[in-house]
Amino acid sequence: MVRLANLAMATAFVLAGQCAVFADDAKTGDPNPPDTVKVDVLRGDRWIYELRDDITNELKSIVDVAVTDVTDSEIDTRVRFTNATTNAESNVVQVFDPRWRLKENGNFTYRPADDETGIPADLQVGKTWTYRFELLRANPVGTFNYAGKAKVEAWEHVAVANGLSYDAFKIVLGSALTPVVNNRKLEAKVVLWYAPAVNRIVKSTFESRTNGKLLEATDLTLRDYQRRQP
């Protein structure tokens, strides 16, 4: 099964308005990561991404993520996909935990949550952990179990779209569908760059492989960020 839900980061954006606030786009960044990281988002915060096929470099969609509600246990978002070819739009509600780990995405539910979209509780360079989650599909009904390993590999300055760049934690995650069915080993690799300055990922890459053969590869890159004003 292809992990299509990961491509919606979000993950799965329209240009920001007059109240847009951008992080410093200097070519050199802070060499030292923050000691602590807290996700601090408000209703109306917005991130606009480009989703590309990483094999052909074709622009597939513009992905507009807007926070609709925030509680102690969840971040609710409206995610709007605009097809790059037809301009057709579709919307989906995505629900995350307070660390941007996906819990609900339209037809899919993740239990307890999908580590491959968010950050660990104690975000620091060198941290490693293992994770498991269950993916439930509503229609057609299906249940899939994933097990993976992750590491925060670096704190680095990463360039994104529109000349922007950010200081970000680089997180590498790899998982496999368990158990192996019909001798088809399904694996996924995700690399996230999480920038505290914008409270979310600014870039991610996703690869899925079947028996070691590349099946799908995508690149999600931030091109705009809008912080709701108090």
C-alpha atoms as an extended CHARMM CRD file, in Angstrom:
* protein
*
       230  EXT
         1         1  MET       CA              0.0000000000        0.0000000000        0.0000000000  PROA      1               0.0000000000
         2         2  VAL       CA              1.3620000000        3.4150000000       -0.9240000000  PROA      2               0.0000000000
         3         3  ARG       CA              1.4420000000        5.9030000000        1.9560000000  PROA      3               0.0000000000
         4         4  LEU       CA             -0.5820000000        8.5500000000        0.0990000000  PROA      4               0.0000000000
         5         5  ALA       CA             -1.6930000000       10.1450000000        3.3470000000  PROA      5               0.0000000000
         6         6  ASN       CA              1.8490000000       11.3370000000        4.0230000000  PROA      6               0.0000000000
         7         7  LEU       CA              1.7740000000       13.4050000000        0.8190000000  PROA      7               0.0000000000
         8         8  ALA       CA             -0.9820000000       15.6020000000        2.2350000000  PROA      8               0.0000000000
         9         9  MET       CA              1.3010000000       17.5160000000        4.6070000000  PROA      9               0.0000000000
        10        10  ALA       CA              0.3360000000       17.7120000000        5.0840000000  PROA      10              0.0000000000
        11        11  THR       CA              1.8550000000       16.7830000000        5.3800000000  PROA      11              0.0000000000
        12        12  ALA       CA             -0.3710000000       18.1190000000        2.2410000000  PROA      12              0.0000000000
        13        13  PHE       CA             -0.8790000000       27.3400000000       -0.6450000000  PROA      13              0.0000000000
        14        14  VAL       CA             -2.1810000000       30.5080000000       -1.7600000000  PROA      14              0.0000000000
        15        15  LEU       CA              0.0690000000       33.6210000000       -1.3720000000  PROA      15              0.0000000000
        16        16  ALA       CA             -0.0550000000       35.0660000000        2.1340000000  PROA      16              0.0000000000
        17        17  GLY       CA             -1.8470000000       38.3320000000        2.8340000000  PROA      17              0.0000000000
        18        18  GLN       CA             -0.7140000000       41.6130000000        4.3010000000  PROA      18              0.0000000000
        19        19  CYS       CA             -0.1840000000       40.1590000000        7.7620000000  PROA      19              0.0000000000
        20        20  ALA       CA              2.3600000000       37.6330000000        6.5170000000  PROA      20              0.0000000000
        21        21  VAL       CA              5.3920000000       37.2710000000        8.7610000000  PROA      21              0.0000000000
        22        22  PHE       CA              8.4930000000       35.6390000000        7.3410000000  PROA      22              0.0000000000
        23        23  ALA       CA             11.5010000000       34.1130000000        9.0460000000  PROA      23              0.0000000000
        24        24  ASP       CA             14.9270000000       35.5650000000        8.3760000000  PROA      24              0.0000000000
        25        25  ASP       CA             16.0520000000       34.5660000000        4.8850000000  PROA      25              0.0000000000
        26        26  ALA       CA             19.7340000000       35.2480000000        5.5020000000  PROA      26              0.0000000000
        27        27  LYS       CA             22.1740000000       32.8790000000        3.8660000000  PROA      27              0.0000000000
        28        28  THR       CA             23.8260000000       32.0320000000        7.1730000000  PROA      28              0.0000000000
        29        29  GLY       CA             21.8710000000       30.7900000000       10.1630000000  PROA      29              0.0000000000
        30        30  ASP       CA             22.2190000000       30.2900000000       13.8880000000  PROA      30              0.0000000000
        31        31  PRO       CA             24.8270000000       27.5520000000       14.4740000000  PROA      31              0.0000000000
        32        32  ASN       CA             23.2280000000       26.5630000000       17.7710000000  PROA      32              0.0000000000
        33        33  PRO       CA             19.7770000000       24.9290000000       18.0150000000  PROA      33              0.0000000000
        34        34  PRO       CA             17.3700000000       26.0740000000       20.7420000000  PROA      34              0.0000000000
        35        35  ASP       CA             17.5330000000       24.2060000000       24.0350000000  PROA      35              0.0000000000
        36        36  THR       CA             13.7820000000       23.6350000000       24.0200000000  PROA      36              0.0000000000
        37        37  VAL       CA             11.1740000000       23.6690000000       21.2630000000  PROA      37              0.0000000000
        38        38  LYS       CA              7.4920000000       24.4300000000       21.8090000000  PROA      38              0.0000000000
        39        39  VAL       CA              4.9040000000       24.3240000000       19.0520000000  PROA      39              0.0000000000
        40        40  ASP       CA              3.0470000000       27.6200000000       19.3630000000  PROA      40              0.0000000000
        41        41  VAL       CA              0.2440000000       27.9680000000       16.8220000000  PROA      41              0.0000000000
        42        42  LEU       CA             -2.9550000000       29.9930000000       16.6240000000  PROA      42              0.0000000000
        43        43  ARG       CA             -6.1790000000       29.7140000000       14.6970000000  PROA      43              0.0000000000
        44        44  GLY       CA             -5.5350000000       31.2820000000       11.3120000000  PROA      44              0.0000000000
        45        45  ASP       CA             -1.8300000000       30.4310000000       11.0940000000  PROA      45              0.0000000000
        46        46  ARG       CA             -1.0940000000       29.3210000000        7.5460000000  PROA      46              0.0000000000
        47        47  TRP       CA              1.6420000000       27.4990000000        5.6230000000  PROA      47              0.0000000000
        48        48  ILE       CA              1.7560000000       27.2720000000        1.8330000000  PROA      48              0.0000000000
        49        49  TYR       CA              3.7270000000       24.4770000000        0.1760000000  PROA      49              0.0000000000
        50        50  GLU       CA              4.6550000000       23.1910000000       -3.2610000000  PROA      50              0.0000000000
        51        51  LEU       CA              4.2750000000       19.4310000000       -3.7200000000  PROA      51              0.0000000000
        52        52  ARG       CA              6.4890000000       18.0160000000       -6.4810000000  PROA      52              0.0000000000
        53        53  ASP       CA              7.1110000000       14.6090000000       -7.9820000000  PROA      53              0.0000000000
        54        54  ASP       CA             10.7130000000       14.1280000000       -6.8990000000  PROA      54              0.0000000000
        55        55  ILE       CA             11.4070000000       11.7710000000       -9.8220000000  PROA      55              0.0000000000
        56        56  THR       CA             10.3410000000       14.1480000000      -12.6190000000  PROA      56              0.0000000000
        57        57  ASN       CA             10.4360000000       17.4490000000      -10.6560000000  PROA      57              0.0000000000
        58        58  GLU       CA              6.8790000000       18.0920000000      -11.8800000000  PROA      58              0.0000000000
        59        59  LEU       CA              4.8260000000       20.4340000000       -9.7320000000  PROA      59              0.0000000000
        60        60  LYS       CA              1.7700000000       18.4180000000       -8.6720000000  PROA      60              0.0000000000
        61        61  SER       CA             -0.1140000000       20.5890000000       -6.1850000000  PROA      61              0.0000000000
        62        62  ILE       CA             -0.1350000000       23.7110000000       -4.0930000000  PROA      62              0.0000000000
        63        63  VAL       CA             -0.9630000000       22.7230000000       -0.5170000000  PROA      63              0.0000000000
        64        64  ASP       CA             -2.5170000000       25.3180000000        1.8070000000  PROA      64              0.0000000000
        65        65  VAL       CA             -2.5600000000       24.3610000000        5.5000000000  PROA      65              0.0000000000
        66        66  ALA       CA             -4.5560000000       26.6320000000        7.8380000000  PROA      66              0.0000000000
        67        67  VAL       CA             -5.1430000000       26.0880000000       11.5590000000  PROA      67              0.0000000000
        68        68  THR       CA             -8.8460000000       26.0450000000       12.4020000000  PROA      68              0.0000000000
        69        69  ASP       CA             -8.6930000000       25.1820000000       16.1140000000  PROA      69              0.0000000000
        70        70  VAL       CA             -6.1230000000       24.4780000000       18.8130000000  PROA      70              0.0000000000
        71        71  THR       CA             -6.6650000000       22.5930000000       22.0820000000  PROA      71              0.0000000000
        72        72  ASP       CA             -4.3370000000       21.0250000000       24.6390000000  PROA      72              0.0000000000
        73        73  SER       CA             -4.5450000000       17.7200000000       22.7700000000  PROA      73              0.0000000000
        74        74  GLU       CA             -5.0360000000       18.6220000000       19.0900000000  PROA      74              0.0000000000
        75        75  ILE       CA             -4.2600000000       20.9700000000       16.2470000000  PROA      75              0.0000000000
        76        76  ASP       CA             -7.1140000000       20.9830000000       13.7210000000  PROA      76              0.0000000000
        77        77  THR       CA             -6.3950000000       22.1570000000       10.1870000000  PROA      77              0.0000000000
        78        78  ARG       CA             -8.1020000000       22.7540000000        6.8750000000  PROA      78              0.0000000000
        79        79  VAL       CA             -5.8740000000       21.5570000000        4.0550000000  PROA      79              0.0000000000
        80        80  ARG       CA             -6.6350000000       22.7850000000        0.5380000000  PROA      80              0.0000000000
        81        81  PHE       CA             -5.0180000000       21.0910000000       -2.4650000000  PROA      81              0.0000000000
        82        82  THR       CA             -4.8910000000       22.9890000000       -5.7620000000  PROA      82              0.0000000000
        83        83  ASN       CA             -3.9780000000       20.8520000000       -8.7510000000  PROA      83              0.0000000000
        84        84  ALA       CA             -1.0690000000       22.5020000000      -10.5530000000  PROA      84              0.0000000000
        85        85  THR       CA             -2.3980000000       21.4840000000      -13.9780000000  PROA      85              0.0000000000
        86        86  THR       CA             -6.1550000000       21.9620000000      -13.7360000000  PROA      86              0.0000000000
        87        87  ASN       CA             -6.4190000000       24.3780000000      -10.7730000000  PROA      87              0.0000000000
        88        88  ALA       CA             -9.1030000000       22.0810000000       -9.3450000000  PROA      88              0.0000000000
        89        89  GLU       CA             -9.3910000000       22.4290000000       -5.5740000000  PROA      89              0.0000000000
        90        90  SER       CA            -10.1750000000       19.9060000000       -2.8640000000  PROA      90              0.0000000000
        91        91  ASN       CA            -10.3250000000       20.3220000000        0.9060000000  PROA      91              0.0000000000
        92        92  VAL       CA             -9.7300000000       17.8920000000        3.7400000000  PROA      92              0.0000000000
        93        93  VAL       CA             -9.6800000000       18.1710000000        7.5270000000  PROA      93              0.0000000000
        94        94  GLN       CA             -6.4150000000       16.9860000000        9.0420000000  PROA      94              0.0000000000
        95        95  VAL       CA             -6.1030000000       16.5570000000       12.8000000000  PROA      95              0.0000000000
        96        96  PHE       CA             -2.7010000000       16.5140000000       14.5130000000  PROA      96              0.0000000000
        97        97  ASP       CA             -1.4990000000       16.0530000000       18.0560000000  PROA      97              0.0000000000
        98        98  PRO       CA              0.3290000000       19.0040000000       19.6960000000  PROA      98              0.0000000000
        99        99  ARG       CA              3.6170000000       17.9040000000       18.0500000000  PROA      99              0.0000000000
       100       100  TRP       CA              2.2220000000       17.8100000000       14.5000000000  PROA      100             0.0000000000
       101       101  ARG       CA              1.8990000000       14.0160000000       14.4380000000  PROA      101             0.0000000000
       102       102  LEU       CA             -1.0360000000       13.2020000000       12.1710000000  PROA      102             0.0000000000
       103       103  LYS       CA             -4.0800000000       11.5830000000       13.7940000000  PROA      103             0.0000000000
       104       104  GLU       CA             -6.8420000000       11.9620000000       11.1800000000  PROA      104             0.0000000000
       105       105  ASN       CA             -6.6860000000       12.6530000000        7.4600000000  PROA      105             0.0000000000
       106       106  GLY       CA            -10.0120000000       12.2960000000        5.6880000000  PROA      106             0.0000000000
       107       107  ASN       CA            -10.3730000000        8.5910000000        4.9600000000  PROA      107             0.0000000000
       108       108  PHE       CA             -7.4670000000        7.6420000000        7.2550000000  PROA      108             0.0000000000
       109       109  THR       CA             -7.0180000000        7.4470000000       11.0340000000  PROA      109             0.0000000000
       110       110  TYR       CA             -3.6610000000        6.9180000000       12.7590000000  PROA      110             0.0000000000
       111       111  ARG       CA             -3.3480000000        5.2630000000       16.1670000000  PROA      111             0.0000000000
       112       112  PRO       CA             -1.8760000000        6.6280000000       18.3090000000  PROA      112             0.0000000000
       113       113  ALA       CA             -0.4390000000        9.0680000000       15.7130000000  PROA      113             0.0000000000
       114       114  ASP       CA              1.9160000000        9.1540000000       12.7360000000  PROA      114             0.0000000000
       115       115  ASP       CA              5.4700000000        9.9870000000       13.8500000000  PROA      115             0.0000000000
       116       116  GLU       CA              6.4230000000       10.6280000000       10.2360000000  PROA      116             0.0000000000
       117       117  THR       CA              4.6930000000       14.0240000000       10.1030000000  PROA      117             0.0000000000
       118       118  GLY       CA              5.8100000000       15.5580000000       13.4000000000  PROA      118             0.0000000000
       119       119  ILE       CA              8.5180000000       15.9850000000       16.0010000000  PROA      119             0.0000000000
       120       120  PRO       CA              9.5240000000       14.0740000000       19.1520000000  PROA      120             0.0000000000
       121       121  ALA       CA              8.7440000000       15.4060000000       22.6260000000  PROA      121             0.0000000000
       122       122  ASP       CA             12.4030000000       16.1650000000       23.3680000000  PROA      122             0.0000000000
       123       123  LEU       CA             13.7030000000       17.5870000000       20.0970000000  PROA      123             0.0000000000
       124       124  GLN       CA             17.4940000000       17.6720000000       20.0880000000  PROA      124             0.0000000000
       125       125  VAL       CA             20.2540000000       16.6750000000       17.6830000000  PROA      125             0.0000000000
       126       126  GLY       CA             21.2880000000       13.0510000000       18.0960000000  PROA      126             0.0000000000
       127       127  LYS       CA             17.9970000000       11.8410000000       19.5710000000  PROA      127             0.0000000000
       128       128  THR       CA             16.9120000000        8.3940000000       18.3280000000  PROA      128             0.0000000000
       129       129  TRP       CA             13.7080000000        6.4500000000       18.8880000000  PROA      129             0.0000000000
       130       130  THR       CA             11.5320000000        3.6730000000       17.5540000000  PROA      130             0.0000000000
       131       131  TYR       CA              7.8400000000        3.9880000000       16.8030000000  PROA      131             0.0000000000
       132       132  ARG       CA              4.7770000000        2.0310000000       15.8010000000  PROA      132             0.0000000000
       133       133  PHE       CA              1.3860000000        3.1340000000       14.5620000000  PROA      133             0.0000000000
       134       134  GLU       CA             -1.7530000000        1.6240000000       13.1080000000  PROA      134             0.0000000000
       135       135  LEU       CA             -3.2840000000        3.0810000000        9.9510000000  PROA      135             0.0000000000
       136       136  LEU       CA             -7.0360000000        2.5580000000        9.6400000000  PROA      136             0.0000000000
       137       137  ARG       CA             -8.6980000000        3.1270000000        6.2760000000  PROA      137             0.0000000000
       138       138  ALA       CA            -12.4440000000        3.8010000000        6.3260000000  PROA      138             0.0000000000
       139       139  ASN       CA            -13.2940000000        3.0110000000        2.6970000000  PROA      139             0.0000000000
       140       140  PRO       CA            -12.5400000000        0.3750000000        1.6450000000  PROA      140             0.0000000000
       141       141  VAL       CA            -12.0360000000       -0.8480000000        5.1790000000  PROA      141             0.0000000000
       142       142  GLY       CA             -8.4620000000       -1.8150000000        5.9470000000  PROA      142             0.0000000000
       143       143  THR       CA             -5.9570000000       -1.8590000000        8.7970000000  PROA      143             0.0000000000
       144       144  PHE       CA             -2.1960000000       -1.5460000000        8.3270000000  PROA      144             0.0000000000
       145       145  ASN       CA              0.5780000000       -1.6350000000       10.9130000000  PROA      145             0.0000000000
       146       146  TYR       CA              3.8770000000        0.2180000000       10.5970000000  PROA      146             0.0000000000
       147       147  ALA       CA              7.0730000000        0.0070000000       12.6170000000  PROA      147             0.0000000000
       148       148  GLY       CA              9.9840000000        2.3690000000       12.2220000000  PROA      148             0.0000000000
       149       149  LYS       CA             13.1160000000        4.0520000000       13.5250000000  PROA      149             0.0000000000
       150       150  ALA       CA             13.9730000000        7.7430000000       13.6190000000  PROA      150             0.0000000000
       151       151  LYS       CA             16.8710000000       10.0760000000       14.3490000000  PROA      151             0.0000000000
       152       152  VAL       CA             17.3280000000       13.8190000000       14.6380000000  PROA      152             0.0000000000
       153       153  GLU       CA             20.3930000000       14.0370000000       12.4330000000  PROA      153             0.0000000000
       154       154  ALA       CA             21.3080000000       17.7090000000       12.3570000000  PROA      154             0.0000000000
       155       155  TRP       CA             20.5500000000       21.3800000000       12.9340000000  PROA      155             0.0000000000
       156       156  GLU       CA             21.1290000000       23.1080000000        9.6200000000  PROA      156             0.0000000000
       157       157  HSD       CA             20.1910000000       26.0340000000        7.4080000000  PROA      157             0.0000000000
       158       158  VAL       CA             17.8670000000       24.8870000000        4.6340000000  PROA      158             0.0000000000
       159       159  ALA       CA             16.7690000000       26.8260000000        1.5560000000  PROA      159             0.0000000000
       160       160  VAL       CA             13.1400000000       26.4910000000        0.4610000000  PROA      160             0.0000000000
       161       161  ALA       CA             11.0550000000       28.3100000000       -2.1680000000  PROA      161             0.0000000000
       162       162  ASN       CA             10.7880000000       32.0080000000       -3.0280000000  PROA      162             0.0000000000
       163       163  GLY       CA             14.2970000000       32.7320000000       -1.7590000000  PROA      163             0.0000000000
       164       164  LEU       CA             13.4120000000       31.8310000000        1.8360000000  PROA      164             0.0000000000
       165       165  SER       CA             15.6680000000       29.8500000000        4.1520000000  PROA      165             0.0000000000
       166       166  TYR       CA             15.3910000000       28.7030000000        7.7460000000  PROA      166             0.0000000000
       167       167  ASP       CA             17.3280000000       27.1290000000       10.5780000000  PROA      167             0.0000000000
       168       168  ALA       CA             15.8070000000       23.6770000000       11.0120000000  PROA      168             0.0000000000
       169       169  PHE       CA             16.1530000000       20.3000000000       12.6750000000  PROA      169             0.0000000000
       170       170  LYS       CA             16.7040000000       17.5330000000       10.1240000000  PROA      170             0.0000000000
       171       171  ILE       CA             14.8020000000       14.3920000000       11.1270000000  PROA      171             0.0000000000
       172       172  VAL       CA             15.1500000000       11.0880000000        9.2310000000  PROA      172             0.0000000000
       173       173  LEU       CA             12.5060000000        8.3760000000        9.6410000000  PROA      173             0.0000000000
       174       174  GLY       CA             12.1310000000        4.9560000000        8.0640000000  PROA      174             0.0000000000
       175       175  SER       CA              9.3120000000        2.4460000000        8.4450000000  PROA      175             0.0000000000
       176       176  ALA       CA              7.9660000000       -0.7820000000        7.0130000000  PROA      176             0.0000000000
       177       177  LEU       CA              4.5260000000       -2.3170000000        6.7530000000  PROA      177             0.0000000000
       178       178  THR       CA              4.2410000000       -5.3410000000        9.0390000000  PROA      178             0.0000000000
       179       179  PRO       CA              3.8270000000       -8.1860000000        8.5020000000  PROA      179             0.0000000000
       180       180  VAL       CA              5.1480000000       -8.7420000000        4.9710000000  PROA      180             0.0000000000
       181       181  VAL       CA              2.2120000000       -9.8970000000        2.7700000000  PROA      181             0.0000000000
       182       182  ASN       CA              2.5600000000      -11.9780000000       -0.4120000000  PROA      182             0.0000000000
       183       183  ASN       CA              6.3410000000      -11.5050000000       -0.3410000000  PROA      183             0.0000000000
       184       184  ARG       CA              5.8980000000       -7.7590000000       -0.9540000000  PROA      184             0.0000000000
       185       185  LYS       CA              8.0160000000       -5.6990000000        1.4250000000  PROA      185             0.0000000000
       186       186  LEU       CA              6.6850000000       -2.1500000000        1.6000000000  PROA      186             0.0000000000
       187       187  GLU       CA              8.9780000000        0.4990000000        3.0680000000  PROA      187             0.0000000000
       188       188  ALA       CA              8.8880000000        4.2760000000        3.4510000000  PROA      188             0.0000000000
       189       189  LYS       CA             11.5720000000        6.8670000000        4.1370000000  PROA      189             0.0000000000
       190       190  VAL       CA             10.7330000000       10.3810000000        5.2680000000  PROA      190             0.0000000000
       191       191  VAL       CA             13.0900000000       13.3040000000        5.8530000000  PROA      191             0.0000000000
       192       192  LEU       CA             11.6640000000       16.3400000000        7.6540000000  PROA      192             0.0000000000
       193       193  TRP       CA             13.1470000000       19.7810000000        8.2510000000  PROA      193             0.0000000000
       194       194  TYR       CA             11.3570000000       21.3770000000       11.2000000000  PROA      194             0.0000000000
       195       195  ALA       CA             11.9120000000       25.1190000000       11.7180000000  PROA      195             0.0000000000
       196       196  PRO       CA             10.9770000000       26.5050000000       15.1490000000  PROA      196             0.0000000000
       197       197  ALA       CA             10.6880000000       29.9740000000       13.5900000000  PROA      197             0.0000000000
       198       198  VAL       CA              7.5280000000       28.9270000000       11.7370000000  PROA      198             0.0000000000
       199       199  ASN       CA              6.2980000000       26.2150000000       14.1580000000  PROA      199             0.0000000000
       200       200  ARG       CA              6.1480000000       23.5750000000       11.4160000000  PROA      200             0.0000000000
       201       201  ILE       CA              8.1130000000       21.6930000000        8.8120000000  PROA      201             0.0000000000
       202       202  VAL       CA              9.5330000000       23.8070000000        6.0030000000  PROA      202             0.0000000000
       203       203  LYS       CA             10.5420000000       20.8990000000        3.8100000000  PROA      203             0.0000000000
       204       204  SER       CA              9.9990000000       17.1350000000        3.6210000000  PROA      204             0.0000000000
       205       205  THR       CA             10.8420000000       14.3300000000        1.2490000000  PROA      205             0.0000000000
       206       206  PHE       CA              9.0030000000       11.0270000000        1.0060000000  PROA      206             0.0000000000
       207       207  GLU       CA              9.9710000000        7.7810000000       -0.7110000000  PROA      207             0.0000000000
       208       208  SER       CA              8.0960000000        4.4910000000       -0.8490000000  PROA      208             0.0000000000
       209       209  ARG       CA              9.6290000000        1.2620000000       -2.0990000000  PROA      209             0.0000000000
       210       210  THR       CA              8.3010000000       -2.1940000000       -2.9210000000  PROA      210             0.0000000000
       211       211  ASN       CA             10.8910000000       -4.9460000000       -2.4720000000  PROA      211             0.0000000000
       212       212  GLY       CA             13.5650000000       -2.2660000000       -2.6400000000  PROA      212             0.0000000000
       213       213  LYS       CA             12.3050000000       -0.7250000000       -5.9080000000  PROA      213             0.0000000000
       214       214  LEU       CA             11.3440000000        2.9480000000       -5.8770000000  PROA      214             0.0000000000
       215       215  LEU       CA              7.5840000000        3.3170000000       -6.2420000000  PROA      215             0.0000000000
       216       216  GLU       CA              6.9930000000        6.9510000000       -5.3680000000  PROA      216             0.0000000000
       217       217  ALA       CA              9.0390000000       10.0100000000       -4.3980000000  PROA      217             0.0000000000
       218       218  THR       CA              7.7430000000       13.4530000000       -3.4730000000  PROA      218             0.0000000000
       219       219  ASP       CA              9.1310000000       16.7460000000       -2.2220000000  PROA      219             0.0000000000
       220       220  LEU       CA              7.0900000000       19.1760000000       -0.1080000000  PROA      220             0.0000000000
       221       221  THR       CA              8.6110000000       22.6620000000        0.1880000000  PROA      221             0.0000000000
       222       222  LEU       CA              7.3670000000       25.7520000000        1.9980000000  PROA      222             0.0000000000
       223       223  ARG       CA              6.9030000000       28.7990000000       -0.1960000000  PROA      223             0.0000000000
       224       224  ASP       CA              4.9570000000       31.0950000000        2.1260000000  PROA      224             0.0000000000
       225       225  TYR       CA              4.0480000000       31.4800000000        5.8030000000  PROA      225             0.0000000000
       226       226  GLN       CA              1.3940000000       33.6380000000        7.4320000000  PROA      226             0.0000000000
       227       227  ARG       CA              1.2030000000       34.1720000000       11.1710000000  PROA      227             0.0000000000
       228       228  ARG       CA             -2.1660000000       35.2710000000       12.4690000000  PROA      228             0.0000000000
       229       229  GLN       CA             -1.9560000000       38.5650000000       14.2770000000  PROA      229             0.0000000000
       230       230  PRO       CA             -3.3530000000       38.7080000000       17.8720000000  PROA      230             0.0000000000
